[in-house]
């Protein structure tokens, strides 16, 4: 390596002799960093989402490549967060792709000591069965005065504060259609 090549490799020399006198652009860039690309450059598509952690509802951009999430970052078009995420929201890629994520339905039967794996269709069937059973057992067509009420006191709904307005609206509609009376949301409590 000659002295000229050595000098051109030195950022201060590039700063003083090039078109970047403040050293904030190409002059400060090493050959290694010049060859780097963004993690999101390989994304096939970008989906918009909402951060799942709290009730603020920060917007996220989910970068997907080959049907797997490669990066999640703040959505600058979100009026709530304007592209910013808290540390938990910034780490939500780990929530989706982390090795500790539960990927199977686990069920512990009454009085059992071990968990067993169930397929999703079986687990969903069990949930539907229990909801309909509780609805039927607590169903009232008329009250004590003979007025038609058509309701159930067999179950209630308490929504979480991490749900956004649309999700809470749909949950309210579902439980109202099922005949439930006790429908509340954590955000209002």
C-alpha positions, -999 to +999 in steps of 0.1 A: +000+000+000+015+033-011+013+066+009-014+080-014-036+049-008-030+051+029-039+088+030-071+081+010-081+055+035-078+081+063-112+099+069-096+133+078-078+133+044-110+125+026-128+152+046-102+179+038-097+170+001-132+160-009-166+176-011-175+167+025-158+194+046-178+186+078-171+149+076-207+138+079-211+119+046-188+100+023-157+113+040-165+095+072-177+063+056-154+033+057-152+007+029-169-017+052-198+006+060-201+016+024-208-020+015-235-025+042-272-026+034-303-021+055-319-051+072-351-042+054-336-041+019-344-078+014-381-074+024-407-087-001-434-066+014-442-043+043-473-047+065-487-021+089-495-031+124-500-018+159-476-025+188-491-052+211-476-040+244-497-012+258-528+008+251-510+037+233-513+020+199-480+030+183-479+022+146-454-004+133-441-014+099-435-051+097-410-061+070-415-096+056-393-117+034-401-153+024-431-153+047-412-145+078-407-113+098-372-099+094-377-065+110-403-044+129-398-006+131-419+024+139-443+037+113-436+074+105-471+077+090-487+069+124-504+099+140-499+083+174-462+076+175-448+093+143-423+065+137-411+062+173-412+031+195-404+025+231-377-001+239-404-029+242-420-019+209-386-018+193-379-053+205-412-068+193-394-086+165-383-110+192-419-115+203-426-129+168-394-146+159-378-156+192-371-192+200-390-190+233-423-182+216-450-208+222-460-223+189-483-251+201-515-251+221-508-266+255-537-280+276-537-294+311-568-315+318-585-312+352-565-328+380-536-336+356-500-327+364-486-325+329-494-304+298-504-320+266-501-306+231-533-301+211-538-292+175-554-258+169-587-271+156-592-293+187-584-264+210-607-240+192-635-267+193-630-270+231-633-232+235-665-230+214-680-260+232-674-244+266-687-209+256-719-225+242-723-247+272-719-217+296-743-197+275-770-225+275-766-230+313-770-193+321-796-185+295-827-165+305-856-159+281-877-139+306-869-123+339-888-127+372-915-103+360-921-121+327-904-095+305-885-109+276-848-104+282-830-131+261-796-129+279-771-151+296-754-146+329-731-176+322-701-156+312-686-121+310-659-103+291-631-081+304-611-067+276-575-057+280-560-023+276-536-035+249-565-039+225-573-010+202-608+005+197-615-017+167-607-050+185-627-039+216-656-030+193-656-064+177-653-082+211-683-061+223-703-071+193-695-108+197-704-109+234-735-089+228-746-112+200-740-142+224-763-125+249-738-115+276-745-085+298-712-081+317-689-066+291-662-043+303-628-031+292-597-026+314-591+008+299-624+021+314-619+006+349 
